């Protein structure tokens, strides 16, 4: 997985949720932007502190999570 080291978990930042380089920007936030239709270029323009490698790291992290052996039901 490329750039996965950019994803950090720190109990003092965003309550320990996986985030980008210890910033207050979570993997979930990034995935929501992408799922909402934003392009990489739009994200990079709107969030100048984000780097292309950060976006790729979030996608790689999502792949890693999706490959887990046990899937729990998502509460509605």
N, CA, C and O atoms as CSV, one atom per row, in Angstrom:
chain,resi,resn,atom,element,x,y,z
A,1,UNK,N,N,0.843,-1.187,0.000
A,1,UNK,CA,C,0.000,0.000,0.000
A,1,UNK,C,C,0.882,1.242,0.000
A,1,UNK,O,O,1.731,1.412,0.875
A,2,UNK,N,N,0.681,2.075,-0.952
A,2,UNK,CA,C,1.475,3.279,-1.067
A,2,UNK,C,C,0.977,4.359,-0.111
A,2,UNK,O,O,-0.226,4.549,0.069
A,3,UNK,N,N,1.911,5.048,0.483
A,3,UNK,CA,C,1.647,6.243,1.293
A,3,UNK,C,C,0.836,5.969,2.559
A,3,UNK,O,O,0.374,6.916,3.196
A,4,UNK,N,N,0.650,4.725,2.938
A,4,UNK,CA,C,-0.187,4.411,4.096
A,4,UNK,C,C,0.357,5.037,5.381
A,4,UNK,O,O,-0.395,5.257,6.330
A,5,UNK,N,N,1.659,5.323,5.414
A,5,UNK,CA,C,2.249,5.931,6.617
A,5,UNK,C,C,1.719,7.345,6.857
A,5,UNK,O,O,1.926,7.899,7.936
A,6,UNK,N,N,1.050,7.929,5.886
A,6,UNK,CA,C,0.463,9.262,6.047
A,6,UNK,C,C,-0.795,9.224,6.909
A,6,UNK,O,O,-1.251,10.262,7.388
A,7,UNK,N,N,-1.350,8.047,7.104
A,7,UNK,CA,C,-2.546,7.894,7.933
A,7,UNK,C,C,-2.107,7.616,9.359
A,7,UNK,O,O,-1.387,6.654,9.627
A,8,UNK,N,N,-2.549,8.470,10.269
A,8,UNK,CA,C,-2.125,8.374,11.662
A,8,UNK,C,C,-3.338,8.263,12.577
A,8,UNK,O,O,-4.441,8.694,12.240
A,9,UNK,N,N,-3.104,7.682,13.726
A,9,UNK,CA,C,-4.118,7.667,14.778
A,9,UNK,C,C,-3.464,8.191,16.046
A,9,UNK,O,O,-2.422,7.701,16.480
A,10,UNK,N,N,-4.091,9.179,16.616
A,10,UNK,CA,C,-3.573,9.828,17.814
A,10,UNK,C,C,-4.774,10.149,18.693
A,10,UNK,O,O,-5.678,10.865,18.262
A,11,UNK,N,N,-4.797,9.632,19.918
A,11,UNK,CA,C,-5.964,9.864,20.765
A,11,UNK,C,C,-6.228,11.349,21.049
A,11,UNK,O,O,-7.333,11.716,21.447
A,12,UNK,N,N,-5.234,12.188,20.848
A,12,UNK,CA,C,-5.404,13.622,21.094
A,12,UNK,C,C,-5.871,14.392,19.864
A,12,UNK,O,O,-6.121,15.595,19.944
A,13,UNK,N,N,-5.988,13.714,18.735
A,13,UNK,CA,C,-6.419,14.365,17.498
A,13,UNK,C,C,-7.641,13.638,16.957
A,13,UNK,O,O,-7.569,12.449,16.647
A,14,UNK,N,N,-8.742,14.331,16.845
A,14,UNK,CA,C,-9.993,13.785,16.317
A,14,UNK,C,C,-10.418,12.510,17.057
A,14,UNK,O,O,-10.957,11.579,16.458
A,15,UNK,N,N,-10.165,12.488,18.358
A,15,UNK,CA,C,-10.558,11.363,19.220
A,15,UNK,C,C,-9.989,10.028,18.755
A,15,UNK,O,O,-10.597,8.978,18.964
A,16,UNK,N,N,-8.818,10.077,18.121
A,16,UNK,CA,C,-8.150,8.853,17.700
A,16,UNK,C,C,-8.611,8.283,16.374
A,16,UNK,O,O,-8.162,7.209,15.975
A,17,UNK,N,N,-9.502,8.984,15.684
A,17,UNK,CA,C,-9.942,8.494,14.372
A,17,UNK,C,C,-8.774,8.590,13.399
A,17,UNK,O,O,-7.946,9.492,13.524
A,18,UNK,N,N,-8.691,7.682,12.436
A,18,UNK,CA,C,-7.619,7.761,11.443
A,18,UNK,C,C,-7.658,9.115,10.732
A,18,UNK,O,O,-8.692,9.521,10.200
A,19,UNK,N,N,-6.521,9.802,10.733
A,19,UNK,CA,C,-6.457,11.128,10.131
A,19,UNK,C,C,-5.225,11.243,9.243
A,19,UNK,O,O,-4.366,10.361,9.221
A,20,UNK,N,N,-5.162,12.337,8.523
A,20,UNK,CA,C,-4.063,12.582,7.601
A,20,UNK,C,C,-2.955,13.319,8.330
A,20,UNK,O,O,-3.154,14.436,8.808
A,21,UNK,N,N,-1.804,12.705,8.414
A,21,UNK,CA,C,-0.586,13.299,8.968
A,21,UNK,C,C,-0.813,14.055,10.275
A,21,UNK,O,O,-0.303,15.162,10.447
A,22,UNK,N,N,-1.562,13.472,11.183
A,22,UNK,CA,C,-1.845,14.068,12.489
A,22,UNK,C,C,-2.544,15.412,12.388
A,22,UNK,O,O,-2.459,16.227,13.307
A,23,UNK,N,N,-3.236,15.653,11.279
A,23,UNK,CA,C,-4.025,16.877,11.140
A,23,UNK,C,C,-5.462,16.579,11.548
A,23,UNK,O,O,-5.848,15.422,11.717
A,24,UNK,N,N,-6.230,17.620,11.699
A,24,UNK,CA,C,-7.640,17.468,12.050
A,24,UNK,C,C,-8.478,17.257,10.781
A,24,UNK,O,O,-9.474,17.943,10.553
A,25,UNK,N,N,-8.053,16.310,9.982
A,25,UNK,CA,C,-8.740,15.960,8.733
A,25,UNK,C,C,-8.730,14.438,8.676
A,25,UNK,O,O,-7.681,13.824,8.478
A,26,UNK,N,N,-9.897,13.834,8.851
A,26,UNK,CA,C,-9.947,12.380,8.961
A,26,UNK,C,C,-10.043,11.696,7.599
A,26,UNK,O,O,-10.395,12.304,6.588
A,27,UNK,N,N,-9.718,10.420,7.617
A,27,UNK,CA,C,-9.867,9.597,6.417
A,27,UNK,C,C,-11.330,9.607,5.985
A,27,UNK,O,O,-11.627,9.703,4.794
A,28,UNK,N,N,-12.235,9.508,6.942
A,28,UNK,CA,C,-13.667,9.506,6.618
A,28,UNK,C,C,-14.078,10.796,5.915
A,28,UNK,O,O,-14.861,10.756,4.966
A,29,UNK,N,N,-13.568,11.927,6.361
A,29,UNK,CA,C,-13.886,13.192,5.702
A,29,UNK,C,C,-13.418,13.175,4.250
A,29,UNK,O,O,-14.138,13.613,3.353
A,30,UNK,N,N,-12.225,12.675,4.028
A,30,UNK,CA,C,-11.689,12.618,2.666
A,30,UNK,C,C,-12.541,11.698,1.800
A,30,UNK,O,O,-12.876,12.045,0.667
A,31,UNK,N,N,-12.889,10.535,2.323
A,31,UNK,CA,C,-13.692,9.589,1.552
A,31,UNK,C,C,-15.071,10.158,1.237
A,31,UNK,O,O,-15.625,9.893,0.170
A,32,UNK,N,N,-15.625,10.937,2.160
A,32,UNK,CA,C,-16.918,11.580,1.909
A,32,UNK,C,C,-16.813,12.585,0.769
A,32,UNK,O,O,-17.725,12.683,-0.053
A,33,UNK,N,N,-15.718,13.329,0.708
A,33,UNK,CA,C,-15.524,14.280,-0.390
A,33,UNK,C,C,-15.456,13.549,-1.728
A,33,UNK,O,O,-16.086,13.955,-2.705
A,34,UNK,N,N,-14.685,12.469,-1.756
A,34,UNK,CA,C,-14.533,11.698,-2.991
A,34,UNK,C,C,-15.870,11.048,-3.379
A,34,UNK,O,O,-16.266,11.086,-4.544
A,35,UNK,N,N,-16.555,10.458,-2.403
A,35,UNK,CA,C,-17.847,9.816,-2.663
A,35,UNK,C,C,-18.881,10.833,-3.140
A,35,UNK,O,O,-19.792,10.499,-3.898
A,36,UNK,N,N,-18.729,12.073,-2.689
A,36,UNK,CA,C,-19.634,13.144,-3.097
A,36,UNK,C,C,-19.350,13.676,-4.487
A,36,UNK,O,O,-20.088,14.519,-4.997
A,37,UNK,N,N,-18.279,13.186,-5.106
A,37,UNK,CA,C,-18.000,13.558,-6.480
A,37,UNK,C,C,-16.871,14.554,-6.687
A,37,UNK,O,O,-16.593,14.937,-7.824
A,38,UNK,N,N,-16.214,14.983,-5.615
A,38,UNK,CA,C,-15.106,15.913,-5.798
A,38,UNK,C,C,-13.930,15.199,-6.456
A,38,UNK,O,O,-13.632,14.048,-6.139
A,39,UNK,N,N,-13.276,15.889,-7.365
A,39,UNK,CA,C,-12.083,15.340,-8.001
A,39,UNK,C,C,-10.879,15.618,-7.111
A,39,UNK,O,O,-10.937,16.447,-6.202
A,40,UNK,N,N,-9.800,14.919,-7.385
A,40,UNK,CA,C,-8.562,15.183,-6.649
A,40,UNK,C,C,-8.187,16.657,-6.776
A,40,UNK,O,O,-7.796,17.292,-5.796
A,41,UNK,N,N,-8.308,17.190,-7.980
A,41,UNK,CA,C,-7.919,18.575,-8.226
A,41,UNK,C,C,-8.766,19.541,-7.413
A,41,UNK,O,O,-8.245,20.520,-6.879
A,42,UNK,N,N,-10.065,19.281,-7.313
A,42,UNK,CA,C,-10.942,20.142,-6.515
A,42,UNK,C,C,-10.575,20.077,-5.042
A,42,UNK,O,O,-10.558,21.099,-4.356
A,43,UNK,N,N,-10.284,18.888,-4.561
A,43,UNK,CA,C,-9.896,18.734,-3.153
A,43,UNK,C,C,-8.603,19.487,-2.888
A,43,UNK,O,O,-8.491,20.208,-1.896
A,44,UNK,N,N,-7.633,19.324,-3.767
A,44,UNK,CA,C,-6.346,19.998,-3.584
A,44,UNK,C,C,-6.496,21.521,-3.637
A,44,UNK,O,O,-5.777,22.238,-2.942
A,45,UNK,N,N,-7.409,22.007,-4.444
A,45,UNK,CA,C,-7.644,23.446,-4.531
A,45,UNK,C,C,-8.353,23.974,-3.279
A,45,UNK,O,O,-7.993,25.027,-2.754
A,46,UNK,N,N,-9.361,23.236,-2.808
A,46,UNK,CA,C,-10.139,23.675,-1.643
A,46,UNK,C,C,-9.400,23.505,-0.322
A,46,UNK,O,O,-9.675,24.229,0.635
A,47,UNK,N,N,-8.474,22.566,-0.256
A,47,UNK,CA,C,-7.734,22.268,0.969
A,47,UNK,C,C,-6.235,22.302,0.652
A,47,UNK,O,O,-5.633,21.255,0.416
A,48,UNK,N,N,-5.632,23.484,0.646
A,48,UNK,CA,C,-4.234,23.616,0.197
A,48,UNK,C,C,-3.213,22.869,1.060
A,48,UNK,O,O,-2.089,22.640,0.614
A,49,UNK,N,N,-3.576,22.494,2.259
A,49,UNK,CA,C,-2.666,21.750,3.132
A,49,UNK,C,C,-2.695,20.250,2.848
A,49,UNK,O,O,-1.886,19.499,3.394
A,50,UNK,N,N,-3.616,19.814,2.004
A,50,UNK,CA,C,-3.703,18.416,1.597
A,50,UNK,C,C,-2.826,18.210,0.366
A,50,UNK,O,O,-2.779,19.059,-0.525
A,51,UNK,N,N,-2.135,17.077,0.326
A,51,UNK,CA,C,-1.287,16.725,-0.812
A,51,UNK,C,C,-1.898,15.532,-1.533
A,51,UNK,O,O,-2.626,14.739,-0.936
A,52,UNK,N,N,-1.600,15.414,-2.808
A,52,UNK,CA,C,-2.130,14.312,-3.618
A,52,UNK,C,C,-1.853,12.959,-2.947
A,52,UNK,O,O,-2.703,12.069,-2.972
A,53,UNK,N,N,-0.682,12.809,-2.358
A,53,UNK,CA,C,-0.319,11.559,-1.683
A,53,UNK,C,C,-1.233,11.283,-0.488
A,53,UNK,O,O,-1.453,10.124,-0.138
A,54,UNK,N,N,-1.766,12.330,0.140
A,54,UNK,CA,C,-2.706,12.156,1.253
A,54,UNK,C,C,-4.005,11.527,0.756
A,54,UNK,O,O,-4.564,10.638,1.397
A,55,UNK,N,N,-4.469,11.998,-0.383
A,55,UNK,CA,C,-5.701,11.452,-0.959
A,55,UNK,C,C,-5.502,9.980,-1.298
A,55,UNK,O,O,-6.349,9.143,-0.989
A,56,UNK,N,N,-4.384,9.675,-1.931
A,56,UNK,CA,C,-4.094,8.288,-2.288
A,56,UNK,C,C,-3.974,7.421,-1.038
A,56,UNK,O,O,-4.427,6.277,-1.029
A,57,UNK,N,N,-3.370,7.957,0.006
A,57,UNK,CA,C,-3.232,7.214,1.268
A,57,UNK,C,C,-4.601,6.884,1.850
A,57,UNK,O,O,-4.802,5.785,2.367
A,58,UNK,N,N,-5.541,7.816,1.773
A,58,UNK,CA,C,-6.890,7.564,2.282
A,58,UNK,C,C,-7.571,6.447,1.500
A,58,UNK,O,O,-8.229,5.585,2.083
A,59,UNK,N,N,-7.412,6.465,0.189
A,59,UNK,CA,C,-8.000,5.404,-0.629
A,59,UNK,C,C,-7.348,4.054,-0.319
A,59,UNK,O,O,-8.034,3.036,-0.228
A,60,UNK,N,N,-6.045,4.049,-0.159
A,60,UNK,CA,C,-5.343,2.806,0.185
A,60,UNK,C,C,-5.771,2.296,1.549
A,60,UNK,O,O,-5.917,1.090,1.745
A,61,UNK,N,N,-5.971,3.201,2.488
A,61,UNK,CA,C,-6.441,2.827,3.822
A,61,UNK,C,C,-7.837,2.200,3.723
A,61,UNK,O,O,-8.116,1.194,4.374
A,62,UNK,N,N,-8.702,2.793,2.913
A,62,UNK,CA,C,-10.050,2.251,2.728
A,62,UNK,C,C,-10.006,0.850,2.138
A,62,UNK,O,O,-10.784,-0.017,2.536
A,63,UNK,N,N,-9.104,0.623,1.194
A,63,UNK,CA,C,-8.936,-0.710,0.614
A,63,UNK,C,C,-8.526,-1.696,1.708
A,63,UNK,O,O,-9.056,-2.804,1.793
A,64,UNK,N,N,-7.588,-1.281,2.530
A,64,UNK,CA,C,-7.108,-2.150,3.619
A,64,UNK,C,C,-8.260,-2.511,4.555
A,64,UNK,O,O,-8.383,-3.668,4.957
A,65,UNK,N,N,-9.090,-1.558,4.903
A,65,UNK,CA,C,-10.229,-1.808,5.783
A,65,UNK,C,C,-11.248,-2.718,5.091
A,65,UNK,O,O,-11.804,-3.616,5.721
A,66,UNK,N,N,-11.490,-2.490,3.810
A,66,UNK,CA,C,-12.473,-3.289,3.069
A,66,UNK,C,C,-12.039,-4.741,2.926
A,66,UNK,O,O,-12.873,-5.620,2.708
A,67,UNK,N,N,-10.756,-4.995,3.046
A,67,UNK,CA,C,-10.249,-6.367,2.918
A,67,UNK,C,C,-10.327,-7.160,4.220
A,67,UNK,O,O,-9.868,-8.301,4.266
A,68,UNK,N,N,-10.888,-6.593,5.261
A,68,UNK,CA,C,-10.988,-7.314,6.515
A,68,UNK,C,C,-11.832,-8.570,6.328
A,68,UNK,O,O,-12.667,-8.629,5.425
A,69,UNK,N,N,-11.622,-9.559,7.163
A,69,UNK,CA,C,-12.302,-10.835,7.013
A,69,UNK,C,C,-13.704,-10.817,7.593
A,69,UNK,O,O,-14.555,-11.599,7.169
A,70,UNK,N,N,-13.962,-9.943,8.550
A,70,UNK,CA,C,-15.269,-9.913,9.181
A,70,UNK,C,C,-15.892,-8.530,8.969
A,70,UNK,O,O,-15.278,-7.507,9.273
A,71,UNK,N,N,-17.094,-8.518,8.453
A,71,UNK,CA,C,-17.826,-7.280,8.229
A,71,UNK,C,C,-18.959,-7.224,9.236
A,71,UNK,O,O,-19.756,-8.157,9.334
A,72,UNK,N,N,-19.032,-6.142,9.978
A,72,UNK,CA,C,-20.103,-5.965,10.947
A,72,UNK,C,C,-21.212,-5.170,10.300
A,72,UNK,O,O,-20.957,-4.328,9.439
A,73,UNK,N,N,-22.441,-5.431,10.706
A,73,UNK,CA,C,-23.584,-4.699,10.172
A,73,UNK,C,C,-23.460,-3.219,10.560
A,73,UNK,O,O,-23.067,-2.883,11.678
A,74,UNK,N,N,-23.800,-2.362,9.620
A,74,UNK,CA,C,-23.784,-0.927,9.872
A,74,UNK,C,C,-25.117,-0.536,10.475
A,74,UNK,O,O,-26.161,-0.789,9.875
A,75,UNK,N,N,-25.105,0.081,11.660
A,75,UNK,CA,C,-26.382,0.465,12.272
A,75,UNK,C,C,-27.085,1.538,11.440
A,75,UNK,O,O,-26.452,2.431,10.878
A,76,UNK,N,N,-28.394,1.421,11.382
A,76,UNK,CA,C,-29.151,2.411,10.590
A,76,UNK,C,C,-29.710,3.509,11.445
A,76,UNK,O,O,-30.368,4.415,10.934
